[in-house]
C-alpha cells in the first residue's frame, strides 16, 4: 500500500491478470489464493478494489474475456472499484 504524506496515493485500485490452466493443480492454488489475497487487502485496508484476474482454460478464452467487445472483464473490475468507491463516499469512509 502506497501512502504519501500520511494519505493514500490512489482512491481505488484494479488488479488485472490472467491464470491459464496448465498440467498441474497449481492453477487452482493461484486462482484461489489471488482472490483471497485481494479480498484481504480490500477488507484489511478498507480500499476500493476491483478484481480483474481472469481464470481460463486457454489463450482463446483469455482474449475473449479480456476484449472490450466481448466480456470486458477488466472494464468490469474498474466499474466494481468505482462502485465500491461510491459506497465508501456514501457511508463516510473515504479518507481525505
N, C-alpha and C positions, 0 to 999 in steps of 0.2 A: 504494500500500500504506500503510495507516494503522498507526502504531505509537504506543503510549502508554508512556512511561517505559522505552523500550528493548524493549518486548514487543508482540507482535501484539495488535491490538484484538479480533479475532474468531478463532475456532477453524477455521471453514470458510466458504466463500463459494459463492454460487449466482449465476450470470449468467443473466438471463432477457431474452428479446427475441424479435422476430419479423421475418423478412425475407420479404416477399412479392414474387414475381417481377413485374417491370414490363416495359417495352418494350425495354429495353437490356440489355447484358451486365453492367451494374453489379451486378445480383443475384448473379452468380457471384463477383465480386470481394469483395463484402461478406460473403457466406456463407463463403467460403474463408478470408479474412483474419481474420474474427472468431474462427473456430475456431482458427486458427493462433496468434493473439494470446493467447487463453485458455490454450492449451497451453503457450505460452512463459511466461506468468505462473505457471502451476502448477509447471513444472519449474524455472524460474529462482529462484523464491522458496520452493519446496518447500511449497506450500499445497494444502489440500484444496479443490478447486473443482469444482462440478458445472456442466456446460454445458447450459443450458436455452434456448438460442437455436434457435427452430424456423424452418425454411425451408419455404415452401409456394407454391402457385400462386395462391391466392386467399384471401379472408377466411373463407370457409366451412371450408376446410382448416385455417386457423389456429385457429379456435374449436374444431374437432374435436380437434386435437392439444393444445389448452390445457385443455379441460374436464376436471375431475376424474373425471366419469362416463365419459369416453371414453379418450383416450390419456394424459392427465395428464402431459405432458412436463415441466412444472415440478416436479411431485412426484417424478418420476424423477430429475431433476437434483439435487434436495435429497437423495434417497436415495443417489445416487452420491457427493455431497460427504461425507455421513456415513460411507459405506463407506470412502472414502479416509482420513477422519479416524481410523477404526478401525484401518486398516493402519498409519498413521503412529504411533499409540499402540503397536501391537503390536511394531513394529520400533524403538521408542525414538526416534522422530523428532519427537515432539510438543514444541514449545518451551514451557517452563514458566518 
